[in-house]
Amino acid sequence: MSIKTKEVRRFALFISAITAISMVLTGCSAPSDQVLNQQPKTSQFVMDSFQDGQFLDPFEEGKPDMGSTLEAIANLSLLGYSTSDLQKQIDWVKVNTTLLSSAGLKANYVYTAYVSGFANDASVVAQLQIMKDYIAEDGTVKDTNNFAYSYVLLALIAGEQNELANKVALKLISNAEVNGGYKYTKGDTESFESADVTAFALMSIQASLGLSSAEDDAAKQFSIDKSKEWLLNNLVTGDHFEAYENVDLGGTSYATMALIASGQDATKLVAWLAARINKEDGGIPSPFSANASDVFTTVQALLPLSSVTLVDAMNKINSERVDAN
């Protein structure tokens, strides 16, 4: 947790609009020809945070965190950094697949590989197959949580495992609480619904629209609408979320993406996140970092700061697949 498609056309129009905006910015060099990044200093903060240019260690110095490293690679790729820009990081995760110790991490690896341009590597094919072994016939992902369900769903869609992806999507729908929110684990009486898990589930389910029957899509859309309603009902002052008596930066970041992906105006949330940026180094402090920029929080905010979503990521993968064929 935080403490711890639409159509391909929509993404093409999105690229054109953001590119036009980015071209008028001054003093900001793009990492590649694809200019999407509205906060290049923030992205550079993340790039500079990789230890030896290879991995992130947001929780303990010198101890790699595979989840954050993968998320950063994927997010930077979506913001215009090329495979060659991120080659050292990509090489590191490919060599350290033994750290992919759960279905969620394996799914994150597969999703990141498709987003970042190394999906043809043998390790990706292998991790996708191992990840599938965690999934029961009815779409249940064994020994996991709703964050992992969402990553598994995204990885299956990216890998064109559509029938299985649809089963996982329908199972994820059933994991929602009655009010449309999601807990880290369904029915956990010791926790509450949270913005980050709810948002992640919403986006992954939305990315699965069109994989099966109209009846299944209707069930998915109902779930998306319920989760969107939960997010809107739990906004604080219309621009952010809170958890455990603190601002919830991760929840706000993921929810911003989910609301944009579901057609909601999230201008106020994007502005709220942008206002948190440390002008000195471009990072974003967390409530627990003593006003210092926090790499974990900053990685989570990279995409929503440029109004990019995980649904856009999946549309990008689909668009590139169409172009390749």
C-alpha positions as CSV (number, residue, x, y, z in Angstrom):
1,M,0.0,0.0,0.0
2,S,1.0,3.6,-0.1
3,I,2.7,3.5,3.2
4,K,4.3,1.0,2.5
5,T,-9.0,1.7,-23.8
6,K,-10.0,3.6,-24.3
7,E,-9.0,3.4,-28.1
8,V,-5.6,3.5,-29.7
9,R,-6.7,6.7,-31.3
10,R,-7.1,8.4,-27.9
11,F,-3.5,7.7,-27.1
12,A,-2.3,9.0,-30.5
13,L,-4.3,12.2,-29.9
14,F,-2.9,12.4,-26.4
15,I,0.7,12.2,-27.8
16,S,0.0,15.0,-30.2
17,A,-1.4,17.3,-27.6
18,I,1.3,16.8,-25.1
19,T,4.0,17.0,-27.7
20,A,2.6,20.4,-28.8
21,I,2.7,21.6,-25.2
22,S,6.2,20.3,-24.6
23,M,7.7,22.0,-27.7
24,V,7.0,25.4,-26.2
25,L,8.8,24.6,-23.0
26,T,12.2,26.3,-22.7
27,G,15.3,25.0,-21.0
28,C,14.1,21.4,-20.9
29,S,15.9,18.9,-23.0
30,A,14.1,15.7,-24.0
31,P,15.6,12.3,-23.3
32,S,14.5,11.1,-26.8
33,D,12.5,12.1,-29.8
34,Q,9.2,11.2,-28.2
35,V,8.4,14.3,-26.0
36,L,5.8,13.7,-23.5
37,N,7.4,14.7,-20.2
38,Q,6.0,17.8,-18.5
39,Q,8.3,17.5,-15.5
40,P,11.7,16.6,-16.9
41,K,13.5,17.7,-13.7
42,T,11.4,15.2,-11.7
43,S,12.3,12.5,-14.1
44,Q,15.9,13.4,-13.9
45,F,15.8,13.2,-10.1
46,V,14.7,9.5,-10.5
47,M,17.4,8.8,-13.1
48,D,20.0,10.3,-10.7
49,S,18.6,8.1,-7.9
50,F,19.6,4.8,-9.6
51,Q,22.5,3.3,-7.7
52,D,25.4,2.9,-10.2
53,G,22.7,3.6,-12.8
54,Q,21.2,0.2,-12.1
55,F,18.6,-0.1,-9.4
56,L,16.7,2.0,-6.8
57,D,17.0,1.4,-3.1
58,P,14.3,3.6,-1.6
59,F,13.9,1.8,1.7
60,E,17.5,0.7,2.7
61,E,20.7,2.1,1.2
62,G,22.4,-0.5,-1.0
63,K,19.5,-2.9,-0.9
64,P,17.8,-3.0,-4.3
65,D,14.0,-2.8,-4.5
66,M,12.9,-4.6,-7.6
67,G,9.3,-3.3,-7.6
68,S,10.4,0.4,-7.5
69,T,13.1,-0.2,-10.0
70,L,10.7,-1.8,-12.5
71,E,8.1,0.9,-11.9
72,A,10.7,3.6,-12.6
73,I,11.9,1.9,-15.8
74,A,8.4,1.6,-17.1
75,N,7.4,5.1,-16.2
76,L,10.5,6.7,-17.6
77,S,10.0,4.8,-20.8
78,L,6.4,6.1,-21.1
79,L,7.8,9.7,-20.6
80,G,10.2,9.4,-23.6
81,Y,13.3,7.7,-22.3
82,S,14.5,5.2,-24.9
83,T,15.6,1.6,-24.3
84,S,19.2,2.7,-24.8
85,D,18.7,5.5,-22.2
86,L,17.7,2.9,-19.7
87,Q,20.0,0.1,-20.9
88,K,21.9,-0.2,-17.6
89,Q,18.7,-0.5,-15.6
90,I,17.2,-3.0,-18.0
91,D,20.3,-5.1,-18.0
92,W,20.3,-5.1,-14.2
93,V,16.7,-6.4,-13.9
94,K,17.3,-9.0,-16.6
95,V,20.3,-10.3,-14.6
96,N,18.4,-10.3,-11.3
97,T,15.2,-12.2,-12.1
98,T,15.8,-14.3,-9.0
99,L,14.5,-11.2,-7.1
100,L,11.1,-11.7,-8.8
101,S,9.8,-13.7,-5.8
102,S,6.0,-13.3,-6.3
103,A,3.3,-13.3,-9.0
104,G,3.1,-9.5,-8.7
105,L,6.8,-8.9,-9.2
106,K,6.9,-11.4,-12.1
107,A,3.9,-9.6,-13.7
108,N,5.5,-6.2,-13.1
109,Y,8.6,-7.5,-14.9
110,V,6.6,-8.7,-17.9
111,Y,4.6,-5.4,-18.1
112,T,7.7,-3.3,-17.8
113,A,9.4,-5.4,-20.5
114,Y,6.6,-4.7,-23.0
115,V,6.5,-1.0,-22.1
116,S,10.2,-0.6,-22.3
117,G,11.1,-2.6,-25.3
118,F,12.7,-5.8,-24.1
119,A,9.7,-8.1,-24.3
120,N,11.5,-10.5,-26.7
121,D,14.1,-11.4,-24.1
122,A,13.9,-15.1,-23.1
123,S,13.6,-14.1,-19.5
124,V,10.3,-12.3,-20.2
125,V,8.8,-15.3,-21.9
126,A,9.9,-17.5,-19.0
127,Q,8.6,-15.2,-16.3
128,L,5.2,-14.9,-18.1
129,Q,4.9,-18.6,-18.1
130,I,5.9,-19.0,-14.4
131,M,3.4,-16.2,-13.5
132,K,0.6,-18.0,-15.3
133,D,1.3,-21.0,-13.0
134,Y,0.0,-18.9,-10.1
135,I,-3.4,-18.5,-11.8
136,A,-6.2,-21.0,-11.2
137,E,-8.8,-22.0,-13.8
138,D,-11.3,-19.5,-12.5
139,G,-8.8,-16.6,-12.6
140,T,-7.8,-16.6,-8.9
141,V,-4.2,-15.6,-8.4
142,K,-2.8,-17.7,-5.6
143,D,-1.1,-16.3,-2.5
144,T,-1.4,-12.7,-3.5
145,N,-3.2,-9.3,-3.1
146,N,-5.2,-6.9,-5.2
147,F,-2.1,-4.9,-6.3
148,A,-0.6,-8.1,-7.7
149,Y,-3.9,-9.0,-9.3
150,S,-3.8,-5.7,-11.2
151,Y,-0.2,-6.2,-12.4
152,V,-1.0,-9.8,-13.4
153,L,-3.9,-8.6,-15.5
154,L,-1.7,-5.9,-17.2
155,A,1.0,-8.5,-17.9
156,L,-1.5,-10.9,-19.4
157,I,-2.9,-8.3,-21.7
158,A,0.5,-7.1,-22.7
159,G,1.4,-10.8,-23.5
160,E,-1.8,-11.3,-25.5
161,Q,-3.1,-13.9,-23.1
162,N,-6.6,-12.5,-23.5
163,E,-8.7,-15.4,-22.4
164,L,-6.8,-15.8,-19.1
165,A,-6.7,-12.0,-18.7
166,N,-10.5,-11.8,-18.9
167,K,-10.8,-14.5,-16.2
168,V,-8.4,-12.6,-13.9
169,A,-10.3,-9.3,-14.6
170,L,-13.6,-10.8,-13.6
171,K,-12.1,-12.3,-10.5
172,L,-10.6,-8.9,-9.6
173,I,-14.0,-7.3,-10.0
174,S,-15.3,-9.8,-7.4
175,N,-12.5,-8.7,-5.0
176,A,-13.9,-5.2,-4.7
177,E,-15.7,-4.2,-1.5
178,V,-19.4,-3.4,-1.6
179,N,-18.7,0.3,-1.9
180,G,-16.5,-0.1,-5.0
181,G,-13.2,0.4,-3.1
182,Y,-10.5,-2.1,-2.8
183,K,-8.5,-3.2,0.2
184,Y,-5.0,-4.6,-0.2
185,T,-6.6,-8.0,0.5
186,K,-10.3,-8.5,0.0
187,G,-12.3,-8.7,3.2
188,D,-9.4,-7.8,5.5
189,T,-11.1,-6.7,8.7
190,E,-7.9,-5.0,10.0
191,S,-7.6,-2.5,7.1
192,F,-9.6,0.0,5.0
193,E,-10.2,0.6,1.3
194,S,-7.4,2.7,-0.1
195,A,-7.0,5.0,-3.1
196,D,-3.9,3.4,-4.5
197,V,-5.2,-0.2,-4.7
198,T,-8.6,1.0,-5.9
199,A,-7.1,3.1,-8.6
200,F,-4.7,0.3,-9.8
201,A,-7.6,-2.1,-10.0
202,L,-9.8,0.4,-11.9
203,M,-7.1,1.0,-14.5
204,S,-6.2,-2.7,-15.1
205,I,-9.9,-3.6,-15.4
206,Q,-10.4,-0.8,-17.9
207,A,-7.4,-2.0,-19.9
208,S,-9.2,-5.4,-20.2
209,L,-12.3,-4.0,-21.9
210,G,-12.9,-5.6,-25.3
211,L,-11.2,-8.9,-24.5
212,S,-14.4,-10.9,-24.3
213,S,-18.2,-10.7,-24.5
214,A,-20.4,-7.6,-24.2
215,E,-21.8,-9.1,-21.0
216,D,-18.3,-9.3,-19.4
217,D,-17.6,-5.8,-20.5
218,A,-20.8,-4.6,-18.9
219,A,-19.7,-6.1,-15.6
220,K,-16.3,-4.5,-15.9
221,Q,-17.8,-1.1,-16.7
222,F,-20.1,-1.3,-13.7
223,S,-17.0,-2.1,-11.5
224,I,-15.0,0.7,-13.0
225,D,-17.9,3.2,-12.4
226,K,-18.2,2.0,-8.7
227,S,-14.5,2.3,-8.1
228,K,-14.5,5.8,-9.7
229,E,-17.4,6.8,-7.5
230,W,-15.4,5.6,-4.4
231,L,-12.4,7.6,-5.5
232,L,-14.5,10.8,-6.0
233,N,-16.3,10.3,-2.7
234,N,-13.0,10.0,-0.8
235,L,-11.2,13.0,-2.3
236,V,-10.1,15.6,0.2
237,T,-10.8,19.2,-0.8
238,G,-11.2,17.9,-4.3
239,D,-7.5,17.5,-5.1
240,H,-5.8,14.8,-3.0
241,F,-6.2,11.8,-0.7
242,E,-5.2,11.1,2.9
243,A,-4.4,8.0,4.8
244,Y,-3.3,7.3,8.3
245,E,-3.7,11.0,9.2
246,N,-1.3,12.1,6.5
247,V,-1.5,13.1,2.9
248,D,-1.5,10.0,0.7
249,L,0.9,10.9,-2.1
250,G,1.0,7.4,-3.7
251,G,-2.8,7.1,-3.5
252,T,-3.2,10.6,-5.0
253,S,-0.8,9.7,-7.8
254,Y,-2.5,6.4,-8.8
255,A,-6.0,7.9,-8.3
256,T,-5.1,10.8,-10.6
257,M,-4.3,8.3,-13.3
258,A,-7.4,6.3,-12.7
259,L,-9.7,9.3,-12.8
260,I,-8.1,10.5,-16.1
261,A,-8.3,7.1,-17.6
262,S,-12.0,6.9,-16.7
263,G,-12.8,10.2,-18.3
264,Q,-12.8,12.4,-15.2
265,D,-11.2,15.9,-15.1
266,A,-8.2,15.5,-12.7
267,T,-6.7,18.9,-13.3
268,K,-6.8,19.8,-9.7
269,L,-5.1,16.6,-8.6
270,V,-2.3,17.1,-11.2
271,A,-1.8,20.6,-9.9
272,W,-1.8,19.4,-6.3
273,L,1.0,16.9,-7.1
274,A,3.0,19.4,-9.1
275,A,2.8,21.8,-6.1
276,R,4.6,19.1,-4.0
277,I,7.7,19.1,-6.2
278,N,10.9,20.1,-4.5
279,K,12.2,23.1,-6.5
280,E,15.8,22.3,-5.5
281,D,16.1,18.8,-7.1
282,G,12.7,18.0,-8.7
283,G,11.8,15.2,-6.4
284,I,8.7,14.9,-4.2
285,P,9.0,14.7,-0.4
286,S,6.9,12.2,1.5
287,P,5.3,12.8,4.9
288,F,8.0,10.6,6.3
289,S,11.1,12.0,4.6
290,A,11.7,15.1,6.7
291,N,11.1,17.4,3.7
292,A,13.7,15.6,1.7
293,S,12.7,14.4,-1.8
294,D,11.7,10.7,-1.6
295,V,12.4,8.5,-4.6
296,F,9.6,6.0,-3.9
297,T,7.0,8.8,-3.8
298,T,8.5,10.5,-6.9
299,V,8.5,7.3,-9.0
300,Q,4.8,6.9,-8.3
301,A,4.1,10.5,-9.3
302,L,6.0,10.5,-12.6
303,L,3.1,9.5,-14.9
304,P,0.2,11.5,-13.4
305,L,2.4,14.7,-13.4
306,S,2.3,14.4,-17.2
307,S,-1.3,13.1,-17.2
308,V,-0.2,9.7,-18.5
309,T,-2.0,6.6,-17.3
310,L,-1.6,2.8,-17.2
311,V,-4.3,2.6,-19.8
312,D,-2.2,4.8,-22.1
313,A,0.6,2.4,-21.5
314,M,-1.4,-0.6,-22.7
315,N,-2.6,1.4,-25.7
316,K,1.0,2.2,-26.5
317,I,1.8,-1.5,-26.4
318,N,-1.1,-2.3,-28.7
319,S,-0.3,0.5,-31.1
320,E,3.3,-0.6,-31.4
321,R,2.1,-4.2,-32.0
322,V,-0.2,-3.0,-34.8
323,D,2.6,-1.0,-36.4
324,A,5.0,-4.0,-36.2
325,N,2.5,-6.1,-38.1
